[in-house]
Amino acid sequence: MPVSPKIAPNRLLFTMLRVRDLEQSVGFYRDLLGMTELGRETYPDAKFTAVFMGYGERRKDTLVELTHNWENDGYAQGTAFGNISLVVDDVYALEAYLKDHDVAILRPAGELPIVSTETGQKYTLAQIADPDGYRIELLQN
């Protein structure tokens, strides 16, 4: 039996990424991907700071939470995480801009050579890495 709409979650709030250098990561998402810092929460007793980044409003849109644990200088990346996907108008132009800013390009911009059997949709995308190595997919609108 499906969960009742009365008790089911109704919005995706954010995805949290643990980062080594908080200000470097904030700068990457703000300056290179155009996100806005929509909130910052510091917890001295727990020794961490969380910064919420996004394209809209904190109480309305899905965000990326960048969390820095003060006493940890790095994290091992597992194999279960795939990527964050962002919609862009011109993936080729953004890829060129990011290359000029020394961002790691993991998959150059281009059309995927595969097609969904359900939708017939073809995608044009690129993949980059943020300062901590998290994969970000840039999907052309």
C-alpha positions, 0 to 999 in steps of 0.5 A: 500500500502506498504511503498516504499523502497526509504523511508522505514527504512533499518536497526535496529540501537539499543534498548535503556534501561534506567539503574540505575547504568551505570558502573555496567550495562556496566560491566555486558554486557561487562564482563558477556555477552562479548559485547564491548563498541562501543561508549559513548555520554554524554550530560551535558545540558540534564543530561544523558549519553548513552553507546552503547554496541554490538558484532560488529561495531557501524555503521553496527550492531544492538546495545544495548544503555544503558542510564543513566539519572543522576537525576533518580535512578530507573525505573518501568518496564512495562509489554509490554517489553519482552526480548532481545535475544542473540545467544549463542553456548552453553547455558548450559555452559553460564548459569553455568558461569553466575550462578557462577557470581550471575546473576539471572537465570529466566528460567533455560537452557533447550529445550522449550516443544513447537514447531512452527507450521510454522517451526517445530523449537524447541528451547533450551534457558535460560533467565536471568536478567540484573542488572536492571531486564531486561530479556535477552534470551540466545538462543542456536545456 
